[in-house]
Amino acid sequence: MRKPLVMGNWKLNGSKEMAKTLVAGLKQNLADVKNCDVAIAPPVMYLDFVREQLSGSAINLGAQNVDTAVSGAYTGDISAQMLKEMGTKYIIIGHSERRTYHKESDSFIAKKFAVLKENGLIPVLCIGETEAENEANQTEAVCARQIDAVLETLGAAAFKDAVIAYEPIWAIGTGKSATPAQAQAVHKFIRDHIAKKDAEIAKQVIIQYGGSVNDSNAAELFTQPDIDGALVGGASLKADAFAVIVKAAAKAKS
């Protein structure tokens, strides 16, 4: 049985004081949680500080981005080896904000996926469609294209011990979440799409839902058979709310 993963993406938010308070709250609220993996991804500036704060807990450290280069003349970039040295485990790639604001292509994101796998880190591959694409019934085509960038260059085996986060762009930060039935349909499509290449890999891959997940809608989402946790944005900045989401995932999949 797949163990769900709930991961908090802090995005461009936080300070040392905020991180210290938030992590302390998470450690207290999640001390007894089993049956669910948990990770938080603070801004890169705070990775080492947050790692120290997480000491003694089962909460994993994540990061929000990585570069394709390992070293060299790449001003401002961060390598997979550096992230690994900082103690990170999960790395978010392909987030719609990176695709949109930084013009990151499917092929570039696939290269990030490859460099993470090569360095023993777990990619959290974000995929999802815009509102216009959703209304034009292009959801499956968009998700397939974004997954195929990895499948066609690295093969289905690359998704072993990897994570996919389905995040409909129209639901991110808007307060409009997909219904559990809508999300389940897309998650099943994603799993079936990978199964065409390798059924065993498809069976074990973690597929999170993201997009306005909060402490009110999480439990119902997690009842769906192909939703394996969540990639959480705004609600991950509140210890109580994030803890409710984690506990809902643990309960649903126990």
Secondary structure by P-SEA (a helix, b strand, c coil): cbbbbbbbcccccccaaaaaaaaaaaaaaccccccbbbbbbccccaaaaaaaaaccccbbbbbccccccccccccccccaaaaaaacccbbbcccccccccccccaaaaaaaaaaaaaaccccbbbbbbcaaaaaacaaaaaaaaaaaaaaaaccccccccbbbbbcccccccccccccaaaaaaaaaaaaaaaaaacaaaaacbbbbbbccccccccccccccccccccccccccccaaaaaaaaaaaaaaac
